[in-house]
C-alpha cells in the first residue's frame, strides 16, 4: 500500500508499553520476527492506532523479500467485491489466485496459482449474519484455507468475535492458520513525534 510507511526493521517501532497481561510491544514484535518464517500467518488485533497496519505492511515487505506472492486488500475493498452484482466470480478469484482472466468467448475463468500470502487490513464484524456478503465471506475464508494461503489479518476485534460473526467453522480455521497477537490499547497516532 502506497499510503503506509513500510519499515525494513521493526526496531524503530519497539516500545516497552505492556498489555493487560504485562507483555510489552517489544516482546510481541520480537515474537513476530521469529514467527514470520513459520507455517502460520498472523491475526493482529487491538484498538485503532496501535500499529497493526504498519506491522502488516512490514510483514508484506518481509514476505516479498522471501519471494512470496502477496495480495493486499483492505476490508472496504473486500466488501465491494463481496457485494458485487456483476463480475463477482472474477473479483473474488483475484483475492485467492494470481493472474485471473476471463475467456471472452466462453466466459470461463482461468487463473494462476494461489497467492502465497493474503493480507486483509482492518476487517470488521459489522455485517449482517444472513446477508449475501456474509455467505460470500465465509466461502472466501474457506477458499483461502483450502488453498493453504497464509493470512495476515488486522482487526479491532479478536478472532472469536470475528469468527462468531462469520461462522464457527472460521474460528477453528483461524486457530489452525494464524498466530493471534493482541496489541496494547494505545493510539500511537496521538503521540507527537519529537
N, C-alpha and C positions, 0 to 999 in steps of 0.2 A: 504493500500500500504506500502510495507516494506521500501521503499526509502524516505519516507516523515516523518518528525518529527511530532509526534502526541502529542499535548498538552492536558492535562486534565483540563486546565483552560485557558481562553483567556486573563487573566490578563497580562502575560508577553508580549503579542502582542499589547496591547493597547497603543496608542500614541495620541498626540493632533494635528496631522497633518490634516489640514482641506482640504475638497474637494473644487470644484469651487463654491459650494453653502454655504460654511462655516461649513459644518457638519464634525466633527472630526472622525477619525478612531475609537477612544474610544467610541463615541456615536453610531457608526454603529455596533460595536461589542457588546455593551450593548443591542442594539435592537435585534441582532441575538440571544443572550442568552435568551431574553424574548420570542421570536417567535419560538424557537426550538420545543416547545410542541404544537404549533398551527397546524391548518389543512394544511397549505401551506408549500411547500419546499422553496428552495432558488435558485435564479439566481445571482451568484456572478460574477461581470464583471469589467473590467478595464485593465489598461496597464499590460504588463508582469512584474512579480516580485513583485507584491504588496500584496501577501499573500492569494490569492484566493484558491489555492490548500491546503495551510496549514489550512485555515478556513474550507474547505470541509472535510479535514481529522479529524478536531475536531468535526465537525457535525457527521461524520461517527461514531466516538467514542461515542458521546452522544446518537445517535440513538441505537447503540448496547447496551449501558448501560440500555436503556429503553426497551430492549428486542425486538427490531425491526430487521427483516431480511434485511440486507443491501448488495447491489451489487455495487461494484466499477468497473468502466470501463473507460479507457482513450479513447479519441476521436480516436487515431490511432488504438486501438483495435477494436473500434466500426466500423471504416472504413473497416477493414479487414473482419468483419462479413458482412457488407453491400455489399461488393464486392465479397463475396463467390460464387463460381460457384457450389460447392458441399457442401451439408450439411447446406445450408442457413437456412432452417426452424428450425433445431435443434439449431443452433447457435443463431439465433435471439430470439427464445423462451427462451433461457438461460438468455437473457437480460430482460425478462419480468417475467419469472416463476422460482421457485426453483425446484430442483430435476428433470430436464428434462432428459427423457430417450426415446430411440427409440426401439420399439419392433423389434427384429432381424428377425422375421418371416413376420410380416405384414408391417413393416417399418413405422408404425403409431407412432406419438409422444404421450407420456404421460408426464404429469408434475404435480408438486405440486402446492401449492397456489402461487399467485403473490408475488414478493418481496414487502416488506413494503416501502423500500426506494431504489432508484437507483441514484447513483452519477456518473455523466458524467463529467470527468475532461478535460478541455481545448478544448471544442467544438468550431468549426470554421464555417464560412460561405463560405468556399473555394471549394465547389463542384459545378458542372455544373447543372443548373436547369432542364435539360432534361435527366440527367443521371439515370441509374438504381439505383445508390446509393441514389439519391435524392428521388425517389419514395419510396424506402425502408425505408429511414429515416423518411419520412412523416408518413408512416404506423407504424413505431416503436413508434413515438410520440403519435399517436392515440391509440395504444395498451396500452401505459403507462397511458394515460388519462382515457380510458375506464375501466381499472383495478384499478383506484384510487391509483396509485402508487405515493408516494411523491418523487419529483425530487429535486436533488441538482445538479446544473449545474455551471461549471466555464467556462468563456469565455473572450476573449479580446474585444468582440463586444456586444452591448446592445441587448435586447430582440427583438426590432423592426427589427434591421439589420438581426439577425438570422432568425426570423420568415419570413421576406421578402424573404430570400434565400431559405427557405424550402416551406412554404405555408402560405397564410394569415390566414388559419384556426388555424395554430400553434400559431399565435400571441394571439388570444383570449384564447386558452387553457393555454398558459403560464401566461397570465394576471390573469386567474382564479386560477391557481395552485401554483404559486411561488411568493415569495417576492423578488423583484429586488433590489439588493444592489450594488451600484457603489462605487468602492474603488478609493482613490486618485491616480493620475498618478505618483506614487513614486516607484522606483525599490529598494526595501529594500535589495536586494542581493548586492547592491553596497555599503551599509553601512558596515564599518568594526566593528566587534564585539570587545568590549574592555574587 
